[in-house]
Amino acid sequence: MKITLGQLLIEGGEPERNLERAGLMVCQAAQVGSDLLLLPETLDFAWTHPSALNEAEPIPGRFSDQLCRYAKEAEIFICAGLTERCGDKNYNAALLIDRSGTISLVYHKINLLQVELPYYQVGTTLRAVDTEFGRIGVNICADNYIDGLPIGHTLARMGAQIILSPSSWTSSFSVNESQHPYREKWLKPFLTLAKLYGLVVASSTSVGYIVGGPYEGTKMVGCSLVVGANGLIAEGPFNEFAGAVIHTEFEVPEQDIRGTAFGERLRSLGYRFDDWQWEKIRTIH
């Protein structure tokens, strides 16, 4: 499977400009024959931008329709994060769109940070869908925190061979490239899931400075990741000022166990279910 990670420059409160840049990345991905373009979290208004409280669109709606047109015109899968308006509530959402421009999955982020709670409701469902490549599960950013890994475990037990995660990783303005700001925080949980279940985890994050909201002044610097059972497959550059695309490909892993067989596999790796060993999970490499 060929995928492109789109480290999109996202401007707070500027959905039209952000979606226009996303369209350019769709073209870049299609030109190299990618099967799927993975874009960041809340690419419309940016993560926790106050304008989303009153201006978010439903799904289907104006912004998701634009992404669907991109997918259909380029004949490419797109996984992207948007802010979804549902009645009087907002959700931090991710959608998977197929080559025909049809939305096959919408997911609402579950493991919300405390600072997100004024902006988004907690999601209540988790799904994986079958595609021409295999079964794909979708989560978002902090769903992959080490203490949020039950979400990834559940997707794996649903048979997911690939987990796609639109993200918006933030760091202090003082952090520079030499400090590898996300390697420790994100590579460990991704490797945990990939090694335990023999799957691939891919996450694409935004770039730019956050304006408005609780994280104003911090920056998003890319460093997107694709990780498999054998380790790192691809990594995006540290880049806080402009977008970047990262093209990679991998063999979609077979997922040949189901149900309680997952428990047997974990037991074979030394886990006891009467005393869940979170410390061991944290130290898997």
Secondary structure, DSSP 8 states (H G I E B T S, - for coil): -EEEEEE-B--TT-HHHHHHHHHHHHHHHHHTT-SEEE--TTTTT-TT-TTHHHH-B-SSSHHHHHHHHHHHHHT-EEEEEEEEEETTEEEEEEEEE-TTS-EEEEEE--S--GGGTTT-B------EEEETTEEEEE--GGGGSGGGTHHHHHHHHTT-SEEEEEE---B-TT--GGG-TTIIIIIHHHHHHHHHHT-EEEEEE-EEE--SSTTTT-EEEB--EEEETTEEEEE--B-SSS-EEEEEE---------TTHHHHHHHHTT--TTS--HHHHHT--
